[in-house]
C-alpha cells in the first residue's frame, strides 16, 4: 500500500503543479482526497479489464430515412 500511496502522491503533486503553476508545490493531500482517488483508480482499472460487448443496434432498430441525400444537390434551373 505504501508504494501505491507514494505513486499516487507523486501523480497528485504533478497534477497540482500543472493546474496551479503560480502556487507553491503541494506537500501533502488530505486522507479523504487520497482515499477517493485510490477508490476511483481501482474502479477504472476494474472497468477497463471488464469486456463490454454491445449489440450493433438496439432490439427493434429500424433504419430511419436521412434528412438529406449524400453527394451534391442538383440545382433547379
N, CA, C and O of each residue as an XYZ file, in Angstrom:
308
protein
N       0.826     -1.194      0.000
C       0.000      0.000      0.000
C       0.869      1.256      0.000
O       0.476      2.281     -0.558
N       2.041      1.183      0.619
C       2.909      2.352      0.691
C       3.409      2.745     -0.693
O       3.448      3.930     -1.025
N       3.791      1.765     -1.500
C       4.258      2.068     -2.857
C       3.133      2.678     -3.680
O       3.351      3.624     -4.437
N       1.925      2.131     -3.529
C       0.773      2.670     -4.253
C       0.486      4.101     -3.802
O       0.182      4.968     -4.622
N       0.582      4.342     -2.501
C       0.333      5.683     -1.958
C       1.395      6.669     -2.447
O       1.071      7.797     -2.817
N       2.659      6.249     -2.451
C       3.734      7.123     -2.921
C       3.548      7.484     -4.391
O       3.729      8.636     -4.786
N       3.189      6.495     -5.187
C       2.943      6.741     -6.615
C       1.765      7.689     -6.802
O       1.807      8.591     -7.638
N       0.718      7.475     -6.015
C      -0.466      8.329     -6.093
C      -0.130      9.763     -5.703
O      -0.558     10.703     -6.373
N       0.635      9.940     -4.621
C       1.016     11.286     -4.190
C       1.869     11.983     -5.243
O       1.727     13.187     -5.458
N       2.746     11.241     -5.895
C       3.565     11.817     -6.962
C       2.684     12.311     -8.105
O       2.886     13.408     -8.625
N       1.713     11.499     -8.489
C       0.798     11.897     -9.560
C      -0.043     13.103     -9.153
O      -0.231     14.023     -9.950
N      -0.551     13.108     -7.917
C      -1.353     14.239     -7.450
C      -0.527     15.523     -7.402
O      -1.026     16.594     -7.748
N       0.728     15.424     -6.977
C       1.599     16.608     -6.948
C       1.852     17.131     -8.356
O       1.883     18.341     -8.576
N       2.034     16.221     -9.306
C       2.251     16.625    -10.699
C       1.029     17.339    -11.251
O       1.146     18.379    -11.900
N      -0.143     16.777    -10.991
C      -1.389     17.404    -11.454
C      -1.565     18.766    -10.801
O      -1.959     19.725    -11.464
N      -1.276     18.860     -9.500
C      -1.390     20.127     -8.775
C      -0.477     21.179     -9.420
O      -0.896     22.314     -9.645
N       0.762     20.798     -9.714
C       1.719     21.734    -10.304
C       1.273     22.202    -11.685
O       1.474     23.364    -12.039
N       0.667     21.306    -12.472
C       0.187     21.677    -13.804
C      -1.004     22.627    -13.718
O      -1.103     23.572    -14.500
N      -1.905     22.380    -12.772
C      -3.121     23.185    -12.666
C      -2.895     24.503    -11.937
O      -3.649     25.455    -12.142
N      -1.871     24.576    -11.090
C      -1.607     25.779    -10.298
C      -0.132     26.167    -10.419
O       0.623     26.033     -9.456
N       0.286     26.648    -11.602
C       1.715     26.912    -11.810
C       2.276     28.025    -10.925
O       3.469     28.013    -10.622
N       1.455     28.982    -10.505
C       1.955     30.091     -9.701
C       1.999     29.807     -8.215
O       2.576     30.588     -7.458
N       1.414     28.731     -7.787
C       1.345     28.409     -6.359
C       2.528     27.537     -5.942
O       3.135     26.857     -6.769
N       2.847     27.566     -4.642
C       3.925     26.678     -4.181
C       3.515     25.217     -4.304
O       2.323     24.911     -4.299
N       4.476     24.316     -4.414
C       4.133     22.896     -4.567
C       3.371     22.371     -3.353
O       3.607     22.789     -2.220
N       2.475     21.466     -3.613
C       1.658     20.863     -2.557
C       2.459     19.727     -1.932
O       2.923     18.826     -2.632
N       2.619     19.774     -0.614
C       3.408     18.752      0.073
C       2.581     17.525      0.411
O       3.065     16.400      0.293
N       1.330     17.732      0.832
C       0.520     16.598      1.258
C      -0.937     16.855      0.904
O      -1.362     18.001      0.752
N      -1.686     15.784      0.777
C      -3.108     15.860      0.476
C      -3.870     15.188      1.606
O      -3.336     14.312      2.288
N      -5.108     15.593      1.804
C      -5.905     15.024      2.894
C      -6.165     13.540      2.651
O      -6.116     13.061      1.518
N      -6.439     12.830      3.729
C      -6.724     11.399      3.624
C      -7.952     11.141      2.762
O      -8.028     10.127      2.069
N      -8.923     12.069      2.804
C     -10.134     11.905      2.006
C      -9.821     11.954      0.515
O     -10.356     11.163     -0.262
N      -8.954     12.881      0.119
C      -8.576     13.001     -1.297
C      -7.826     11.752     -1.746
O      -8.075     11.232     -2.834
N      -6.926     11.280     -0.925
C      -6.155     10.077     -1.266
C      -7.065      8.863     -1.369
O      -6.951      8.071     -2.305
N      -7.970      8.717     -0.403
C      -8.891      7.572     -0.424
C      -9.810      7.625     -1.638
O     -10.041      6.603     -2.285
N     -10.336      8.810     -1.955
C     -11.237      8.945     -3.103
C     -10.502      8.662     -4.409
O     -11.039      7.988     -5.288
N      -9.290      9.166     -4.541
C      -8.512      8.935     -5.754
C      -8.156      7.461     -5.908
O      -8.218      6.918     -7.011
N      -7.788      6.816     -4.814
C      -7.482      5.384     -4.852
C      -8.709      4.583     -5.253
O      -8.628      3.678     -6.084
N      -9.840      4.921     -4.660
C     -11.097      4.230     -4.969
C     -11.430      4.357     -6.454
O     -11.738      3.364     -7.114
N     -11.368      5.581     -6.974
C     -11.694      5.796     -8.386
C     -10.693      5.105     -9.307
O     -11.083      4.554    -10.337
N      -9.428      5.127     -8.957
C      -8.413      4.454     -9.776
C      -8.680      2.962     -9.865
O      -8.573      2.362    -10.935
N      -9.030      2.370     -8.730
C      -9.315      0.933     -8.724
C     -10.569      0.613     -9.521
O     -10.610     -0.397    -10.224
N     -11.596      1.460     -9.423
C     -12.829      1.241    -10.185
C     -12.556      1.331    -11.685
O     -13.072      0.530    -12.464
N     -11.749      2.302    -12.085
C     -11.427      2.474    -13.501
C     -10.632      1.277    -14.006
O     -10.915      0.763    -15.088
N      -9.642      0.827    -13.240
C      -8.855     -0.339    -13.642
C      -9.735     -1.569    -13.786
O      -9.578     -2.338    -14.735
N     -10.653     -1.759    -12.859
C     -11.565     -2.900    -12.915
C     -12.469     -2.801    -14.142
O     -12.721     -3.800    -14.815
N     -12.956     -1.594    -14.429
C     -13.832     -1.402    -15.586
C     -13.082     -1.644    -16.890
O     -13.651     -2.183    -17.839
N     -11.820     -1.254    -16.946
C     -11.039     -1.453    -18.165
C     -10.735     -2.923    -18.414
O     -10.543     -3.328    -19.560
N     -10.689     -3.720    -17.361
C     -10.422     -5.147    -17.508
C     -11.676     -5.922    -17.884
O     -11.582     -7.056    -18.354
N     -12.841     -5.329    -17.686
C     -14.100     -5.992    -17.992
C     -14.423     -5.788    -19.465
O     -14.415     -4.658    -19.953
N     -14.705     -6.866    -20.168
C     -15.059     -6.750    -21.579
C     -16.522     -6.368    -21.692
O     -17.383     -6.956    -21.039
N     -16.785     -5.404    -22.506
C     -18.155     -4.967    -22.739
C     -18.480     -5.252    -24.194
O     -17.824     -4.737    -25.100
N     -19.490     -6.069    -24.411
C     -19.913     -6.387    -25.772
C     -21.314     -5.822    -25.940
O     -22.261     -6.256    -25.284
N     -21.424     -4.860    -26.818
C     -22.718     -4.233    -27.059
C     -23.217     -4.662    -28.431
O     -22.421     -4.855    -29.349
N     -24.520     -4.810    -28.575
C     -25.043     -5.133    -29.898
C     -24.833     -3.954    -30.845
O     -24.769     -2.801    -30.419
N     -24.729     -4.264    -32.127
C     -24.532     -3.195    -33.106
C     -25.699     -2.218    -33.090
O     -25.507     -1.013    -33.246
N     -26.895     -2.731    -32.905
C     -28.083     -1.890    -32.841
C     -28.981     -2.416    -31.734
O     -28.917     -3.593    -31.378
N     -29.798     -1.557    -31.203
C     -30.741     -1.975    -30.168
C     -31.802     -2.879    -30.782
O     -32.033     -2.859    -31.991
N     -32.440     -3.667    -29.930
C     -33.504     -4.541    -30.419
C     -34.627     -3.694    -31.003
O     -34.976     -2.651    -30.450
N     -35.187     -4.138    -32.111
C     -36.282     -3.415    -32.755
C     -35.820     -2.211    -33.560
O     -36.636     -1.376    -33.949
N     -34.522     -2.113    -33.812
C     -33.988     -0.981    -34.560
C     -34.486     -1.011    -35.994
O     -34.474     -2.057    -36.643
N     -34.921      0.134    -36.482
C     -35.295      0.283    -37.890
C     -34.561      1.499    -38.429
O     -34.564      2.566    -37.815
N     -33.941      1.326    -39.571
C     -33.206      2.440    -40.167
C     -34.170      3.553    -40.553
O     -35.210      3.311    -41.165
N     -33.808      4.767    -40.186
C     -34.634      5.931    -40.482
C     -34.108      6.616    -41.739
O     -32.907      6.577    -42.007
N     -34.995      7.242    -42.515
C     -34.522      7.970    -43.693
C     -33.677      9.169    -43.261
O     -33.952      9.810    -42.247
N     -32.661      9.450    -44.040
C     -31.802     10.578    -43.697
C     -32.474     11.879    -44.089
O     -33.351     11.898    -44.953
N     -32.069     12.947    -43.465
C     -32.659     14.255    -43.732
C     -32.235     14.775    -45.101
O     -32.998     15.483    -45.759
N     -31.040     14.433    -45.528
C     -30.580     14.881    -46.842
C     -29.842     13.745    -47.514
O     -29.306     12.853    -46.856
N     -29.822     13.791    -48.818
C     -29.119     12.763    -49.571
C     -27.638     13.093    -49.603
O     -27.237     14.254    -49.519
N     -26.855     12.073    -49.725
C     -25.411     12.257    -49.804
C     -25.055     12.782    -51.191
O     -25.771     12.541    -52.163
N     -23.955     13.490    -51.268
C     -23.491     13.989    -52.552
C     -23.992     15.399    -52.817
O     -24.562     16.050    -51.941
N     -23.772     15.853    -54.027
C     -24.155     17.218    -54.384
C     -25.637     17.292    -54.724
O     -26.190     16.399    -55.366
N     -26.249     18.349    -54.289
C     -27.663     18.561    -54.604
C     -27.763     19.127    -56.021
O     -26.920     19.918    -56.444
N     -28.781     18.722    -56.734
C     -28.972     19.250    -58.083
C     -29.622     20.620    -57.979
O     -30.548     20.831    -57.197
N     -29.122     21.537    -58.776
C     -29.662     22.891    -58.762
C     -30.832     22.985    -59.732
O     -30.769     22.475    -60.851
N     -31.891     23.639    -59.294
C     -33.048     23.839    -60.179
C     -32.718     24.942    -61.171
O     -32.122     25.956    -60.808
N     -33.111     24.740    -62.432
C     -32.798     25.746    -63.455
C     -33.969     26.633    -63.730
O     -33.879     27.534    -64.564
